[in-house]
Amino acid sequence: MKRREFCRTTLAASVAAAYPFMMNAALAQTSVAAVSLDGGEIELEKAAIREFAQQLNGPLLMPGDDQYDYARRVWNGMHDRRPALIARCANTEDVRQAVAFAADRQLLLSVRGGGHSWPGKSVCDGGLMLDLATMNTVTADPATRRAYAQGGALLNGLDTAALQHGLVTTAGVVSHTGVGGFTLGGGFGRLNRKYGLTIDNLVSAELVTADGELRTVSAEQNEDLFWAIRGGGGNFGVATKFEYQLHPFDRNVLSGMILWSIDQAREVLDFYGEWYAGLSDDLYIGPAMFTMPDGTSVIAMEVVYAGDPAAGEKELAPLRKIGRPMDDSVKIQDYMVMQTQEDGTWGHGVRSYAKNGMVKEITPALIDALIESFVPDPRFAFFTHTSGGAVGRVDELATAFPHRNAETMIAVIGGWMDPAQDDESMAIARAWFKQLQPFVGGYYDNIDFDGANSKGRNYGPAYDRLSVIKAQYDPGNLFRLNRNIKPAV
Ligand SMILES: Cc1cc2nc3c(=O)[nH]c(=O)nc-3n(C[C@H](O)[C@H](O)[C@H](O)COP(=O)(O)OP(=O)(O)OC[C@H]3O[C@@H](n4cnc5c(N)ncnc54)[C@H](O)[C@@H]3O)c2cc1C
């Protein structure tokens, strides 16, 4: 390796390791070492840092500060990074100041919404972490059927604010996930067959772009940016506010889980493979295979019926005749029971790996692969996010999320606590998914640990336009800690 490359690749780690020392000696120094956008070393003048801190309404944290270790922590316990500075933004003006501070100095910048990125893109070594965690208010307006969420809000806030008024929009399946990364990447949830992806319900957003400007993006204003942020991730700026379309919704929904022992997987999957194509948009149902802590392996069907429960019972009836279910908890219950039931299993600090792919058709060969690849280990699970319905009725290039013709997303997800198991666990999950790889076309960036290396291929036919818009609004690639889109030359 050339010396220069070596310096770049090792710099972030060495700067991070040096911080405790640097803070001890801080009073004697006039500057702080940090990492630039391209991975080189830069010095941040202490006077400039002080001035920056004074301009902010929220706190600016550095190593050694009380809240620093708490603020740098993200959901996936695999990522232990140490930013040079953490700007805990209190409002949009703080976001503008933080973007300008990083842009002026070519300082590496990460943007944290809810902190749930699998590859940990929201925290960086040696750069500025722009933290939106306290900008987390959500309001809903029943008159206009709209919800307004700040960029650091969580899905729980979105569901709660909307449901209070008998309204809802598509939100994901773990309620402590952030609306920021979730929305900008697409947004799959239990209502997507009926109401589409979350981006299909996005009416507008407020975005601080790399030049520090605050722009409203919608179908009427900055249409190119509005198109790009619906699937293009955090590439185009910091979203400080999202506006969502809401739909009338009775929160008492027919929902729950049906479980069979894993030896009935073929019977259940064979039936599902014949049945799923004719299902109504109201029915969200997809298979999962996992092993419970007591060692019992199961195949499960998660059910949410977003319509008249009596019609749901009727539509579900054929499935309930399959095999001998071990448990059937499907009943009329509050929508939030399902929306929060996995919050603990996937709690903060778990070390986690995820890989997924989009599947157009559930074929007999895929069913064989699902059964043969299954690993009976409680650390891993096979999940699906059922798609189709309203998701598939949106044109491939109407938004920057092109994977519209998939009927389902299949995913292998692992979770463990012991760092010593990292390599082994990732190898197991990768080997499992490798057997499913031949059946997928593209993947969903948001539920993927490795995809950062895909060099834009996964954006498919949307990539060229994304790259042109990137060049217009972020020519220096300030917003690069995401599934990065290179500015067109
Ligand atoms: C337990 C769990 C369950 C999940 N369930 C689902 C699900 O049901 N459906 C689904 O579609 N996805 C799901 N996901 C994936 C989720 O959508 C992504 O992890 C998403 O990136 C999380 O957003 P965040 O704001 O919490 O993450 P962060 O780590 O904060 O950010 C992720 C990326 O988005 C950028 N970003 C975040 N907020 C902003 C903002 N306001 N402005 C600009 N850029 C921003 C960050 O810079 C980073 O690049 C789940 C993830 C986890 C960990």
PDBQT file of the ligand as one rigid body, heavy atoms in Angstrom, charges set to zero:
ROOT
HETATM    1  C1  LIG A 501     -34.506  -2.402  14.136  1.00  0.00    +0.000 C 
HETATM    2  C2  LIG A 501     -34.741  -1.830  12.768  1.00  0.00    +0.000 A 
HETATM    3  C3  LIG A 501     -35.953  -1.997  12.142  1.00  0.00    +0.000 A 
HETATM    4  C4  LIG A 501     -36.169  -1.480  10.872  1.00  0.00    +0.000 A 
HETATM    5  N1  LIG A 501     -37.391  -1.658  10.266  1.00  0.00    +0.000 NA
HETATM    6  C5  LIG A 501     -37.600  -1.114   9.055  1.00  0.00    +0.000 A 
HETATM    7  C6  LIG A 501     -38.872  -1.214   8.421  1.00  0.00    +0.000 A 
HETATM    8  O1  LIG A 501     -39.810  -1.796   8.947  1.00  0.00    +0.000 OA
HETATM    9  N2  LIG A 501     -39.036  -0.660   7.196  1.00  0.00    +0.000 N 
HETATM   10  C7  LIG A 501     -38.021   0.001   6.572  1.00  0.00    +0.000 A 
HETATM   11  O2  LIG A 501     -38.236   0.502   5.474  1.00  0.00    +0.000 OA
HETATM   12  N3  LIG A 501     -36.807   0.121   7.146  1.00  0.00    +0.000 NA
HETATM   13  C8  LIG A 501     -36.586  -0.419   8.363  1.00  0.00    +0.000 A 
HETATM   14  N4  LIG A 501     -35.362  -0.301   8.945  1.00  0.00    +0.000 N 
HETATM   15  C9  LIG A 501     -34.271   0.348   8.215  1.00  0.00    +0.000 C 
HETATM   16  C10 LIG A 501     -34.305   1.838   8.422  1.00  0.00    +0.000 C 
HETATM   17  O3  LIG A 501     -35.208   2.396   7.487  1.00  0.00    +0.000 OA
HETATM   18  C11 LIG A 501     -32.893   2.418   8.184  1.00  0.00    +0.000 C 
HETATM   19  O4  LIG A 501     -32.015   1.867   9.127  1.00  0.00    +0.000 OA
HETATM   20  C12 LIG A 501     -32.903   3.929   8.264  1.00  0.00    +0.000 C 
HETATM   21  O5  LIG A 501     -31.705   4.416   7.728  1.00  0.00    +0.000 OA
HETATM   22  C13 LIG A 501     -33.060   4.407   9.682  1.00  0.00    +0.000 C 
HETATM   23  O6  LIG A 501     -33.134   5.788   9.738  1.00  0.00    +0.000 OA
HETATM   24  P1  LIG A 501     -32.526   6.579  10.977  1.00  0.00    +0.000 P 
HETATM   25  O7  LIG A 501     -32.822   8.004  10.783  1.00  0.00    +0.000 OA
HETATM   26  O8  LIG A 501     -32.944   5.914  12.235  1.00  0.00    +0.000 OA
HETATM   27  O9  LIG A 501     -30.987   6.231  10.790  1.00  0.00    +0.000 OA
HETATM   28  P2  LIG A 501     -29.658   7.099  10.840  1.00  0.00    +0.000 P 
HETATM   29  O10 LIG A 501     -28.590   6.115  11.180  1.00  0.00    +0.000 OA
HETATM   30  O11 LIG A 501     -29.784   8.289  11.687  1.00  0.00    +0.000 OA
HETATM   31  O12 LIG A 501     -29.504   7.564   9.344  1.00  0.00    +0.000 OA
HETATM   32  C14 LIG A 501     -29.437   6.670   8.270  1.00  0.00    +0.000 C 
HETATM   33  C15 LIG A 501     -28.950   7.441   7.042  1.00  0.00    +0.000 C 
HETATM   34  O13 LIG A 501     -29.884   8.477   6.737  1.00  0.00    +0.000 OA
HETATM   35  C16 LIG A 501     -29.286   9.763   6.891  1.00  0.00    +0.000 C 
HETATM   36  N5  LIG A 501     -30.254  10.617   7.584  1.00  0.00    +0.000 N 
HETATM   37  C17 LIG A 501     -30.963  10.313   8.697  1.00  0.00    +0.000 A 
HETATM   38  N6  LIG A 501     -31.795  11.320   8.992  1.00  0.00    +0.000 NA
HETATM   39  C18 LIG A 501     -31.585  12.274   8.073  1.00  0.00    +0.000 A 
HETATM   40  C19 LIG A 501     -32.151  13.548   7.851  1.00  0.00    +0.000 A 
HETATM   41  N7  LIG A 501     -33.100  14.038   8.645  1.00  0.00    +0.000 N 
HETATM   42  N8  LIG A 501     -31.710  14.267   6.790  1.00  0.00    +0.000 NA
HETATM   43  C20 LIG A 501     -30.752  13.774   5.954  1.00  0.00    +0.000 A 
HETATM   44  N9  LIG A 501     -30.181  12.578   6.132  1.00  0.00    +0.000 NA
HETATM   45  C21 LIG A 501     -30.609  11.832   7.179  1.00  0.00    +0.000 A 
HETATM   46  C22 LIG A 501     -28.027   9.526   7.670  1.00  0.00    +0.000 C 
HETATM   47  O14 LIG A 501     -27.048  10.473   7.381  1.00  0.00    +0.000 OA
HETATM   48  C23 LIG A 501     -27.616   8.139   7.234  1.00  0.00    +0.000 C 
HETATM   49  O15 LIG A 501     -26.943   8.191   6.004  1.00  0.00    +0.000 OA
HETATM   50  C24 LIG A 501     -35.138  -0.785  10.227  1.00  0.00    +0.000 A 
HETATM   51  C25 LIG A 501     -33.910  -0.603  10.861  1.00  0.00    +0.000 A 
HETATM   52  C26 LIG A 501     -33.702  -1.129  12.113  1.00  0.00    +0.000 A 
HETATM   53  C27 LIG A 501     -32.372  -0.977  12.749  1.00  0.00    +0.000 C 
ENDROOT
TORSDOF 0
